[in-house]
Amino acid sequence: MVQQTAVTARQLTSPAAQSLAELAAVLDDLQFVLGCSERLLQELARGDERDIVVVEALWAAALNAYARCFRPGENKPGLTVDDLTETGLQGDVVPWHEMLGKLRHFFVTETANPREEFSAGVSLSPEGAATGIVVTSAPRPQVDEATVRQTGQLAFELGQLVDGRMRDAQKVVFAEVADMPAARLNRLTPLAVDLSAAAGPGVG
């Protein structure tokens, strides 16, 4: 078994380091969207046996994570609409992105129930007199396989874009500390490192 070497790390707080950390958060959200999409496709493939609770939960979570990648802010290195053209995807990428934003708004703030549209009415006797109150519902359209696949593909391509930016950002951050004296580095705040997440499986 390969022995893991202990890693000592210190936290960096320069603008470049903070930007790198933000990029990592964006990439993680994009990977989460991709994971939700893969799980959704599995659930949708079950047809009438699909679990509507799982479908709604995964789709809402994917929409929220995708939206977080485009948080506005002058100093945030998150994605912008202009980045969509850099993915190389063909077709109406920007309109699709805008549609995802509208869907998230619908799920989060616009409606009390994204599954059913409810209406209240009055029941009438044959003579036309009011006899009581009724509450009815009509199902709303649910997410389909094509929508999930396209959203997952967009998240994957944007993830490739962010991954490239992270590699460039890592070079910038390392250049800031490469020649820093050890004594100064050791005064920085200790940073926990998860070796299990970074290391691959051991070789017997």
Backbone bond lengths (Angstrom), bond angles and torsions (degrees), N, CA, C in turn:
res aa  C-N    CA-C-N  psi(-1)  N-CA   C-N-CA  omega(-1)  CA-C   N-CA-C  phi
1 M - - - 1.458 - - 1.523 108.84 -
2 V 1.329 116.94 134.51 1.456 120.99 178.95 1.518 109.46 -71.63
3 Q 1.314 116.69 130.96 1.453 120.95 179.17 1.527 110.18 -80.64
4 Q 1.346 116.29 135.81 1.455 120.99 176.29 1.515 109.56 -84.59
5 T 1.308 115.70 134.24 1.456 121.74 178.51 1.520 109.64 -90.09
6 A 1.320 115.79 131.31 1.459 119.64 179.47 1.525 110.03 -62.08
7 V 1.328 115.72 139.38 1.457 121.39 -179.04 1.515 108.91 -114.77
8 T 1.319 115.89 127.45 1.455 121.53 173.54 1.515 107.94 -102.60
9 A 1.315 117.12 129.06 1.463 120.79 -176.76 1.520 109.96 -134.08
10 R 1.315 115.15 154.95 1.458 122.49 177.77 1.530 108.93 -129.00
11 Q 1.317 115.46 143.77 1.457 120.24 -177.20 1.524 111.48 -78.41
12 L 1.330 115.36 136.68 1.461 121.60 176.50 1.522 108.76 -108.34
13 T 1.321 115.86 140.87 1.471 119.99 -175.94 1.525 112.56 -124.27
14 S 1.308 117.39 13.92 1.461 119.26 178.67 1.529 109.14 -67.93
15 P 1.338 117.65 160.27 1.469 119.42 177.43 1.520 112.99 -54.26
16 A 1.338 116.91 -38.62 1.464 119.98 179.82 1.524 110.96 -65.83
17 A 1.338 117.07 -40.36 1.461 120.84 179.25 1.525 111.00 -67.26
18 Q 1.319 116.74 -41.06 1.460 120.18 178.42 1.526 110.85 -65.17
19 S 1.320 116.08 -37.21 1.461 120.34 177.42 1.525 110.86 -64.27
20 L 1.320 116.38 -40.62 1.463 120.80 178.04 1.523 110.48 -62.32
21 A 1.331 116.72 -42.91 1.460 120.55 179.41 1.527 110.85 -63.61
22 E 1.328 116.62 -38.87 1.471 120.46 177.67 1.522 110.79 -63.94
23 L 1.320 116.63 -40.70 1.460 120.12 178.01 1.520 110.72 -61.99
24 A 1.332 116.34 -38.96 1.463 120.30 178.75 1.521 110.56 -63.63
25 A 1.344 116.60 -37.69 1.464 120.56 178.62 1.528 110.60 -66.24
26 V 1.335 116.75 -39.56 1.459 121.01 178.47 1.522 110.40 -64.82
27 L 1.330 116.50 -44.79 1.461 120.33 179.79 1.523 110.75 -61.58
28 D 1.322 116.68 -40.30 1.462 120.20 179.74 1.528 110.48 -62.79
29 D 1.344 116.88 -40.59 1.460 120.05 178.41 1.531 111.39 -65.33
30 L 1.319 116.87 -39.54 1.467 119.87 178.36 1.525 111.03 -65.03
31 Q 1.317 117.00 -38.96 1.463 120.60 176.58 1.524 110.76 -66.79
32 F 1.327 115.79 -32.62 1.460 120.19 176.39 1.524 110.27 -66.37
33 V 1.324 117.30 -42.34 1.467 121.43 176.73 1.523 109.93 -59.10
34 L 1.317 115.72 -44.19 1.461 120.67 179.56 1.534 110.69 -62.62
35 G 1.321 116.40 -42.14 1.455 120.33 178.27 1.528 111.85 -63.76
36 C 1.332 116.61 -42.10 1.461 120.38 177.06 1.519 110.47 -62.07
37 S 1.326 117.00 -40.30 1.464 121.34 -179.63 1.527 110.78 -62.94
38 E 1.318 116.50 -42.70 1.463 120.14 179.66 1.528 111.30 -64.07
39 R 1.342 116.60 -42.77 1.459 120.51 177.69 1.525 111.25 -66.38
40 L 1.330 116.35 -37.28 1.466 120.24 179.18 1.520 111.48 -63.51
41 L 1.317 116.88 -42.65 1.459 120.27 179.51 1.525 110.90 -61.52
42 Q 1.317 116.28 -38.69 1.467 119.89 177.41 1.533 110.53 -63.36
43 E 1.339 115.82 -42.31 1.456 119.31 -178.10 1.527 111.38 -70.81
44 L 1.332 117.48 -41.53 1.460 120.57 -179.98 1.521 111.59 -64.89
45 A 1.332 116.46 -29.93 1.467 120.66 179.65 1.525 111.69 -65.89
46 R 1.315 118.12 -14.59 1.466 121.53 179.71 1.521 112.18 -78.65
47 G 1.345 116.90 -4.80 1.463 120.49 176.57 1.514 112.59 62.88
48 D 1.336 116.34 -129.28 1.458 121.14 -177.59 1.518 113.01 -67.06
49 E 1.320 117.40 -13.67 1.465 120.81 179.89 1.532 112.02 -91.31
50 R 1.322 116.91 2.57 1.467 119.84 -179.96 1.523 110.42 -60.86
51 D 1.300 114.92 150.00 1.471 121.26 177.93 1.518 107.60 -93.59
52 I 1.337 117.21 110.57 1.466 120.00 -175.22 1.522 111.75 -66.95
53 V 1.330 116.63 -24.97 1.464 119.63 176.53 1.526 110.05 -67.02
54 V 1.320 115.94 -45.35 1.464 120.76 179.13 1.523 110.40 -65.11
55 V 1.333 117.29 -42.82 1.466 121.06 -178.93 1.520 110.56 -60.70
56 E 1.324 117.13 -49.50 1.469 119.30 -178.61 1.518 111.58 -65.46
57 A 1.322 116.92 -41.23 1.465 120.28 -178.25 1.528 110.94 -63.18
58 L 1.313 117.10 -44.81 1.464 120.75 -179.67 1.515 111.54 -66.92
59 W 1.326 117.10 -42.36 1.464 120.13 -177.72 1.525 111.14 -68.12
60 A 1.318 117.62 -43.65 1.464 120.41 177.79 1.523 111.01 -63.45
61 A 1.333 117.17 -40.12 1.463 120.74 179.15 1.520 110.64 -65.18
62 A 1.336 116.85 -40.12 1.469 120.53 178.97 1.515 111.02 -64.42
63 L 1.328 117.46 -42.85 1.466 121.25 -179.93 1.531 110.79 -63.78
64 N 1.324 117.23 -41.18 1.467 120.65 179.70 1.524 111.23 -65.96
65 A 1.333 116.69 -44.38 1.462 120.16 -179.37 1.524 110.75 -64.64
66 Y 1.313 116.96 -40.66 1.467 120.85 178.69 1.530 110.49 -61.88
67 A 1.324 116.61 -43.87 1.469 120.31 -179.16 1.523 111.41 -63.25
68 R 1.331 117.76 -36.28 1.470 120.03 -179.76 1.524 112.17 -61.77
69 C 1.324 116.95 -27.34 1.469 120.15 -179.39 1.516 112.31 -67.84
70 F 1.319 117.15 -15.31 1.466 121.64 -177.24 1.519 111.61 -115.75
71 R 1.333 116.18 31.60 1.461 119.99 178.98 1.527 110.71 -62.96
72 P 1.332 117.01 131.66 1.479 119.15 179.52 1.519 111.16 -74.15
73 G 1.305 116.45 158.32 1.458 121.82 178.47 1.511 110.74 151.98
74 E 1.330 117.04 135.35 1.459 121.40 -176.08 1.515 112.37 -60.91
75 N 1.318 117.33 -39.76 1.464 120.50 -173.18 1.525 113.23 -101.54
76 K 1.328 116.84 13.23 1.461 118.94 -179.28 1.526 109.31 -99.32
77 P 1.329 116.52 129.73 1.466 120.67 -178.18 1.519 112.79 -86.75
78 G 1.347 116.25 23.16 1.452 119.43 179.43 1.516 111.32 -67.30
79 L 1.301 115.50 -178.65 1.451 120.95 -176.45 1.523 111.63 -80.20
80 T 1.333 115.33 156.50 1.454 122.29 174.36 1.525 108.19 -128.02
81 V 1.319 115.72 169.67 1.461 120.07 179.08 1.523 110.42 -59.65
82 D 1.325 117.07 -33.99 1.470 120.34 -179.94 1.524 111.77 -61.60
83 D 1.336 117.24 -28.11 1.465 120.36 -178.93 1.526 111.88 -67.93
84 L 1.317 117.09 -21.98 1.460 120.03 -178.12 1.521 111.79 -61.00
85 T 1.332 116.17 -33.65 1.468 119.27 -178.53 1.524 111.70 -73.16
86 E 1.340 117.34 -17.51 1.461 120.83 -179.08 1.525 112.66 -83.83
87 T 1.327 117.19 -6.25 1.459 119.54 -178.50 1.526 111.96 -74.59
88 G 1.327 116.52 -21.51 1.457 119.36 -176.83 1.513 113.55 82.43
89 L 1.337 117.11 -0.23 1.462 120.42 178.31 1.525 110.01 -69.97
90 Q 1.305 115.71 141.16 1.449 121.58 179.34 1.533 109.86 -93.87
91 G 1.322 115.19 158.27 1.457 119.33 176.61 1.520 112.19 98.66
92 D 1.319 115.51 -165.23 1.470 122.23 -174.65 1.529 109.95 -85.42
93 V 1.323 115.66 71.54 1.464 119.90 -176.43 1.524 111.16 -68.55
94 V 1.333 116.88 -45.48 1.473 120.05 -178.39 1.533 110.89 -64.47
95 P 1.343 119.69 -47.37 1.469 118.62 175.87 1.532 112.80 -58.57
96 W 1.329 117.75 -35.52 1.463 120.56 177.77 1.522 110.54 -64.95
97 H 1.330 115.63 -43.78 1.463 120.93 176.74 1.532 110.47 -58.75
98 E 1.320 116.38 -44.41 1.464 120.29 179.56 1.523 111.30 -64.86
99 M 1.328 116.80 -36.59 1.459 120.79 177.98 1.526 110.92 -63.80
100 L 1.348 116.74 -39.73 1.456 120.11 178.11 1.526 110.84 -62.95
101 G 1.339 116.10 -37.29 1.457 119.87 177.34 1.522 111.78 -65.10
102 K 1.323 116.98 -40.16 1.463 120.66 178.48 1.527 111.15 -67.04
103 L 1.333 116.24 -38.47 1.460 119.70 178.32 1.530 111.07 -64.10
104 R 1.329 116.02 -41.75 1.462 118.88 178.67 1.517 110.37 -62.54
105 H 1.337 116.65 -43.50 1.467 120.48 178.82 1.527 109.71 -59.81
106 F 1.319 116.44 -41.69 1.461 121.04 179.33 1.518 110.69 -62.41
107 F 1.331 117.09 -44.85 1.456 121.32 -178.09 1.526 112.03 -67.21
108 V 1.332 116.23 -37.41 1.465 119.75 -170.19 1.521 112.89 -91.46
109 T 1.331 118.40 -41.93 1.462 119.56 -169.71 1.520 115.39 -126.54
110 E 1.323 117.89 -21.60 1.460 118.07 -168.19 1.518 113.68 -86.71
111 T 1.305 117.86 -28.04 1.456 120.17 -174.76 1.514 111.33 -132.66
112 A 1.339 114.72 152.98 1.457 119.25 177.36 1.512 111.59 -80.62
113 N 1.334 116.56 -18.94 1.457 119.97 -176.51 1.524 108.87 -153.07
114 P 1.340 118.15 110.46 1.463 120.01 -178.66 1.528 113.94 -77.49
115 R 1.331 117.70 -8.39 1.466 120.96 -177.01 1.524 112.83 -91.99
116 E 1.333 116.84 -38.21 1.452 121.59 -174.47 1.529 110.25 -133.75
117 E 1.332 116.05 146.95 1.460 121.36 172.89 1.522 107.58 -105.02
118 F 1.313 116.90 116.52 1.455 122.05 -174.52 1.526 110.96 -99.03
119 S 1.325 114.70 145.98 1.471 121.81 177.18 1.518 108.64 -137.84
120 A 1.316 115.24 145.97 1.468 121.07 175.45 1.514 108.36 -109.88
121 G 1.331 116.09 142.08 1.464 120.30 -179.70 1.514 111.21 -149.08
122 V 1.296 114.37 -178.37 1.458 121.03 179.46 1.523 108.45 -115.67
123 S 1.306 116.42 135.60 1.462 120.52 175.70 1.525 109.12 -88.61
124 L 1.328 115.34 144.24 1.462 120.66 -174.58 1.517 110.94 -118.81
125 S 1.305 115.69 147.95 1.462 122.12 173.43 1.521 108.73 -78.56
126 P 1.330 118.43 166.16 1.473 119.90 176.15 1.522 113.08 -54.08
127 E 1.307 116.93 -25.61 1.465 119.91 179.16 1.521 112.49 -85.38
128 G 1.324 116.82 -5.75 1.461 120.45 178.16 1.510 114.48 94.33
129 A 1.328 117.57 9.22 1.457 120.05 179.74 1.526 109.97 -88.76
130 A 1.334 115.39 149.56 1.463 120.50 178.87 1.517 109.94 -68.36
131 T 1.327 115.43 132.29 1.466 119.57 -179.57 1.532 112.91 -121.51
132 G 1.298 117.70 -12.02 1.459 119.22 -178.85 1.520 111.67 170.68
133 I 1.302 115.65 -176.80 1.466 122.71 -179.43 1.524 108.65 -114.80
134 V 1.334 115.50 138.03 1.461 120.71 176.99 1.526 109.16 -123.45
135 V 1.306 115.45 148.22 1.467 122.02 174.10 1.525 106.87 -122.15
136 T 1.310 116.32 122.13 1.459 120.81 -178.78 1.525 109.74 -119.62
137 S 1.327 116.22 164.69 1.462 120.90 177.79 1.509 109.81 -142.34
138 A 1.312 114.85 152.36 1.459 121.93 175.44 1.512 107.65 -130.17
139 P 1.335 118.64 133.18 1.470 120.57 -177.90 1.521 112.06 -65.81
140 R 1.325 115.96 140.12 1.458 121.23 173.89 1.530 108.84 -87.67
141 P 1.331 117.79 157.48 1.475 119.75 176.80 1.520 110.50 -60.47
142 Q 1.326 117.01 137.43 1.463 122.56 179.86 1.533 110.00 -100.90
143 V 1.314 115.08 161.53 1.457 120.26 179.78 1.527 109.60 -61.98
144 D 1.339 116.15 141.91 1.459 119.84 -178.67 1.525 110.62 -115.67
145 E 1.324 115.03 172.98 1.457 121.07 -175.17 1.521 112.52 -61.53
146 A 1.348 117.59 -41.98 1.460 120.53 -178.07 1.525 111.29 -62.59
147 T 1.334 116.22 -41.16 1.466 120.48 179.27 1.520 110.74 -63.20
148 V 1.317 116.48 -43.12 1.464 121.07 -179.51 1.521 110.47 -65.08
149 R 1.334 117.42 -43.79 1.469 120.63 -178.80 1.531 111.10 -62.30
150 Q 1.325 117.12 -44.32 1.460 119.69 -178.57 1.525 111.36 -67.39
151 T 1.312 116.37 -37.66 1.468 119.71 178.10 1.523 110.52 -66.36
152 G 1.320 116.67 -42.32 1.456 120.16 177.92 1.518 112.03 -63.59
153 Q 1.332 117.18 -39.94 1.463 120.84 178.64 1.523 111.21 -64.29
154 L 1.331 116.35 -40.03 1.463 120.30 177.88 1.522 110.39 -64.11
155 A 1.327 117.07 -43.40 1.474 120.60 178.97 1.523 110.55 -62.80
156 F 1.321 117.33 -39.39 1.468 120.87 179.92 1.525 110.65 -63.50
157 E 1.330 117.44 -47.82 1.464 120.61 -178.00 1.523 111.59 -66.16
158 L 1.321 116.94 -38.87 1.465 119.65 177.00 1.529 110.21 -66.52
159 G 1.324 116.68 -34.65 1.460 120.34 176.72 1.518 111.81 -63.09
160 Q 1.327 117.13 -39.42 1.459 120.89 176.33 1.530 110.35 -61.64
161 L 1.316 116.01 -39.71 1.465 121.28 179.43 1.531 110.79 -64.13
162 V 1.330 115.67 -47.25 1.464 120.40 -178.84 1.521 110.99 -66.79
163 D 1.322 117.39 -37.23 1.460 121.25 178.64 1.531 110.68 -60.11
164 G 1.322 117.14 -41.62 1.461 120.70 177.15 1.520 111.88 -63.62
165 R 1.318 116.50 -40.12 1.465 120.17 178.78 1.525 110.83 -67.03
166 M 1.320 116.20 -33.91 1.466 119.04 177.52 1.518 111.48 -65.22
167 R 1.318 117.33 -40.75 1.471 119.90 178.85 1.529 110.50 -61.74
168 D 1.326 116.65 -41.70 1.469 120.16 177.60 1.527 110.83 -65.64
169 A 1.331 116.42 -41.05 1.459 120.81 -178.85 1.525 111.27 -66.26
170 Q 1.321 117.58 -35.79 1.462 120.77 178.71 1.523 111.28 -62.69
171 K 1.318 116.54 -37.18 1.466 120.13 177.66 1.521 110.76 -64.79
172 V 1.327 116.53 -40.24 1.462 120.71 179.60 1.529 110.67 -64.95
173 V 1.327 115.90 -45.39 1.464 120.03 -178.46 1.527 110.61 -65.78
174 F 1.334 117.43 -41.34 1.459 119.10 -179.73 1.522 111.37 -65.30
175 A 1.340 116.31 -34.47 1.465 119.64 178.07 1.528 111.20 -62.08
176 E 1.322 116.71 -28.64 1.464 120.75 -179.67 1.531 111.95 -71.31
177 V 1.329 117.11 -26.90 1.469 119.57 -173.09 1.521 113.57 -117.31
178 A 1.317 117.07 -4.63 1.469 119.82 -174.62 1.519 112.37 -56.88
179 D 1.319 117.21 -38.58 1.466 120.79 -177.33 1.524 112.72 -104.22
180 M 1.319 117.36 13.09 1.461 120.28 -178.48 1.535 109.23 -74.52
181 P 1.325 119.16 133.29 1.474 121.55 -179.76 1.520 111.89 -58.58
182 A 1.333 115.27 146.02 1.458 120.44 -178.62 1.531 111.82 -58.67
183 A 1.306 116.68 -36.84 1.468 119.73 -179.13 1.523 111.12 -62.52
184 R 1.314 116.22 -39.70 1.461 120.44 178.95 1.533 111.00 -70.17
185 L 1.328 116.15 -39.67 1.464 120.17 178.51 1.520 110.93 -62.34
186 N 1.334 116.32 -40.63 1.463 120.56 -177.41 1.518 113.03 -70.28
187 R 1.333 118.15 -15.78 1.465 121.06 177.02 1.530 111.72 -81.76
188 L 1.317 117.00 -11.90 1.466 120.36 -179.81 1.528 110.17 -72.91
189 T 1.311 116.06 157.01 1.471 121.98 -178.54 1.525 110.88 -62.50
190 P 1.335 118.34 128.54 1.471 120.92 177.83 1.527 110.93 -58.58
191 L 1.313 115.55 145.02 1.464 122.14 -178.22 1.520 108.95 -124.64
192 A 1.320 116.19 125.17 1.458 120.47 179.75 1.525 109.79 -69.58
193 V 1.321 116.40 137.76 1.459 122.28 179.77 1.521 108.97 -122.84
194 D 1.326 116.42 126.45 1.460 121.99 178.70 1.524 108.53 -90.40
195 L 1.321 115.83 97.83 1.459 120.15 -178.07 1.527 112.10 -65.99
196 S 1.330 117.29 -32.77 1.461 120.04 -178.28 1.501 111.53 -65.55
197 A 1.340 117.73 -30.87 1.452 120.81 -179.57 1.515 111.16 -76.70
198 A 1.339 115.81 -29.91 1.464 119.51 -175.68 1.516 112.52 -89.01
199 A 1.328 116.17 -27.18 1.456 119.82 -174.38 1.517 111.71 -93.30
200 G 1.289 116.92 148.18 1.447 121.41 176.87 1.517 110.28 -84.59
201 P 1.325 118.19 -178.38 1.451 120.14 179.80 1.509 112.53 -65.13
202 G 1.314 116.19 146.80 1.462 120.10 -179.61 1.517 111.96 -68.33
203 V 1.297 116.78 154.34 1.459 122.16 178.68 1.513 107.98 -104.64
204 G 1.318 117.05 124.02 1.454 121.00 -177.90 1.512 111.57 -77.13
